[in-house]
Amino acid sequence: MDAKAVAQGILEGIESLPRGIVYSARRTWQGAGLGGRELKRRNEIETERFIKVVRAGYGIEAPLRELIAVIIRDCYQRMDLQTQTALSQN
């Protein structure tokens, strides 16, 4: 990974901050009921659905670890020898 790619990633992250803050403020405003009862209820339903998804996924750590290991192994094998050596020294 070169410095240009790292710098570009950092810049994209910084550029996304204002958008994230706006979304958070809007969600808080809606969740407080200031945007109307419909928006508040919709957000409550979305939150409940999210909690159900998280609970449904609870206990599947082993397949997720296996998937992550496959991805890391694949990325490592695609690296050139110099990069592999640099990573293994750290």
Rosetta silent file (secondary structure, phi, psi, omega in degrees, C-alpha in Angstrom):
SEQUENCE: MDAKAVAQGILEGIESLPRGIVYSARRTWQGAGLGGRELKRRNEIETERFIKVVRAGYGIEAPLRELIAVIIRDCYQRMDLQTQTALSQN
SCORE:     score description
SCORE:     0.000 S_00000001
   1 L     0.000  126.860 -177.475    0.000    0.000    0.000 S_00000001
   2 L   -92.916  166.797 -176.725    1.534    3.269   -1.030 S_00000001
   3 H   -63.014  -32.478 -179.924    1.364    6.617    0.735 S_00000001
   4 H   -64.156  -42.867  179.512   -0.961    8.022   -1.930 S_00000001
   5 H   -65.852  -39.966  178.084   -3.589    5.341   -1.245 S_00000001
   6 H   -63.891  -46.718  179.578   -3.318    5.892    2.504 S_00000001
   7 H   -61.710  -40.228  179.208   -3.660    9.656    2.095 S_00000001
   8 H   -64.751  -40.959  177.833   -6.644    9.202   -0.207 S_00000001
   9 H   -62.990  -41.806  178.210   -8.322    6.898    2.350 S_00000001
  10 H   -64.284  -43.125  179.258   -7.765    9.412    5.134 S_00000001
  11 H   -62.263  -43.890  178.144   -9.161   12.219    2.981 S_00000001
  12 H   -62.671  -38.161  177.174  -12.261   10.204    2.104 S_00000001
  13 H   -63.800  -43.422  179.359  -12.782    9.457    5.795 S_00000001
  14 H   -65.755  -39.988  179.876  -12.519   13.126    6.711 S_00000001
  15 H   -64.503  -27.688 -177.437  -14.886   14.091    3.886 S_00000001
  16 H   -82.352  -13.043 -178.373  -17.507   11.653    5.190 S_00000001
  17 H   -59.119  -51.266 -179.152  -17.555   13.151    8.711 S_00000001
  18 H   -58.574  -39.512  179.643  -19.934   16.054    8.037 S_00000001
  19 H   -63.655  -42.592  178.982  -22.367   13.739    6.258 S_00000001
  20 H   -64.965  -38.861  178.824  -22.279   11.311    9.198 S_00000001
  21 H   -66.008  -40.845  178.476  -22.835   14.099   11.692 S_00000001
  22 H   -63.126  -44.483  179.190  -25.821   15.361    9.708 S_00000001
  23 H   -62.304  -41.513  179.510  -27.324   11.861    9.569 S_00000001
  24 H   -64.535  -43.406  179.788  -26.808   11.418   13.320 S_00000001
  25 H   -64.857  -40.933  179.480  -28.381   14.774   14.120 S_00000001
  26 H   -64.990  -42.174  179.405  -31.343   14.050   11.852 S_00000001
  27 H   -64.453  -39.842  177.876  -31.863   10.613   13.415 S_00000001
  28 H   -64.757  -43.095  178.969  -31.706   12.120   16.920 S_00000001
  29 H   -61.079  -45.222  179.175  -34.194   14.823   15.938 S_00000001
  30 H   -67.790  -41.594 -178.815  -36.553   12.229   14.492 S_00000001
  31 H   -65.075  -27.191  178.283  -36.055    9.851   17.418 S_00000001
  32 L   -79.159   -6.824  179.610  -36.979   12.576   19.874 S_00000001
  33 L    88.217    5.847 -178.677  -40.312   12.935   18.100 S_00000001
  34 L   -73.511  -20.538  179.735  -39.576   16.425   16.836 S_00000001
  35 L   -93.617    2.544 -179.166  -40.129   15.304   13.246 S_00000001
  36 L   115.388  156.878 -176.719  -43.501   13.795   14.005 S_00000001
  37 H   -65.225  -34.770 -179.490  -44.852   10.651   15.569 S_00000001
  38 H   -61.872  -45.810 -179.918  -44.576    8.646   12.328 S_00000001
  39 H   -64.454  -40.137  179.662  -40.823    9.204   12.035 S_00000001
  40 H   -62.684  -46.046 -179.793  -40.287    8.341   15.682 S_00000001
  41 H   -65.432  -40.196  178.211  -42.232    5.092   15.332 S_00000001
  42 H   -59.790  -43.084  179.423  -40.457    4.198   12.090 S_00000001
  43 H   -67.301  -34.919  176.846  -37.090    4.625   13.793 S_00000001
  44 H   -64.209  -41.586  178.490  -38.233    2.522   16.755 S_00000001
  45 H   -64.497  -41.566  177.784  -39.230   -0.266   14.362 S_00000001
  46 H   -62.774  -40.593  178.863  -35.849   -0.007   12.574 S_00000001
  47 H   -64.560  -44.193  178.030  -34.035   -0.201   15.911 S_00000001
  48 H   -61.144  -41.822  179.203  -36.039   -3.267   16.944 S_00000001
  49 H   -64.031  -40.875  178.509  -35.303   -4.915   13.584 S_00000001
  50 H   -62.453  -43.586  179.405  -31.582   -4.175   13.969 S_00000001
  51 H   -62.277  -40.000  177.696  -31.561   -5.721   17.458 S_00000001
  52 H   -62.427  -40.836  179.295  -33.275   -8.853   16.091 S_00000001
  53 H   -63.978  -43.841  179.626  -30.643   -9.149   13.363 S_00000001
  54 H   -63.020  -44.811  179.896  -27.817   -8.824   15.889 S_00000001
  55 H   -65.354  -37.443  179.036  -29.426  -11.400   18.181 S_00000001
  56 H   -65.120  -31.399  179.820  -30.041  -13.777   15.269 S_00000001
  57 H   -84.539   -8.948 -179.145  -26.357  -13.557   14.393 S_00000001
  58 L   -64.840  131.234  179.238  -25.238  -14.185   17.954 S_00000001
  59 L    98.463    2.212  179.251  -23.378  -17.448   18.188 S_00000001
  60 L  -105.878   32.087 -177.305  -22.038  -17.511   14.637 S_00000001
  61 H   -63.261  -39.361 -176.693  -18.564  -16.395   15.632 S_00000001
  62 H   -60.838  -49.825  178.457  -16.866  -19.524   14.291 S_00000001
  63 H   -62.753  -35.529  178.385  -18.072  -19.125   10.669 S_00000001
  64 H   -66.674  -42.186  177.317  -17.213  -15.419   10.770 S_00000001
  65 H   -61.089  -40.938  179.534  -13.713  -16.150   12.067 S_00000001
  66 H   -63.696  -43.300  178.047  -13.283  -18.742    9.350 S_00000001
  67 H   -61.839  -44.693  178.892  -14.414  -16.277    6.673 S_00000001
  68 H   -62.421  -41.501  178.943  -12.036  -13.614    7.993 S_00000001
  69 H   -62.710  -40.507  179.027   -9.175  -16.130    8.042 S_00000001
  70 H   -62.975  -43.747 -179.771   -9.875  -17.083    4.409 S_00000001
  71 H   -64.075  -46.497 -179.604   -9.859  -13.424    3.359 S_00000001
  72 H   -63.278  -44.498  179.893   -6.646  -12.646    5.234 S_00000001
  73 H   -60.151  -43.850  179.942   -4.933  -15.769    3.894 S_00000001
  74 H   -62.774  -45.110  178.509   -5.960  -14.894    0.332 S_00000001
  75 H   -61.907  -42.140 -178.958   -4.719  -11.301    0.670 S_00000001
  76 H   -63.270  -41.585 -178.840   -1.440  -12.497    2.167 S_00000001
  77 H   -68.472  -26.196  179.633   -0.874  -14.973   -0.662 S_00000001
  78 H   -81.289  -14.082 -179.481   -1.459  -12.265   -3.267 S_00000001
  79 L   -73.572  152.836  174.803    1.201  -10.003   -1.738 S_00000001
  80 L   -74.555  164.382 -175.131    4.684   -9.941   -3.149 S_00000001
  81 H   -60.110  -37.978 -179.432    7.480  -11.525   -1.122 S_00000001
  82 H   -61.929  -44.774 -179.960    8.872   -8.156    0.033 S_00000001
  83 H   -67.236  -41.136  177.572    5.514   -7.125    1.530 S_00000001
  84 H   -60.349  -43.140  179.541    5.048  -10.545    3.185 S_00000001
  85 H   -64.250  -43.155  179.358    8.510  -10.256    4.734 S_00000001
  86 H   -62.810  -40.476  179.206    7.826   -6.732    5.981 S_00000001
  87 H   -68.258  -39.764 -177.478    4.544   -7.838    7.575 S_00000001
  88 H   -72.675  -17.902  178.375    6.049  -10.881    9.250 S_00000001
  89 H   -81.904  -18.430 -179.268    8.810   -8.749   10.810 S_00000001
  90 L   -92.935    0.000    0.000    6.277   -6.526   12.613 S_00000001
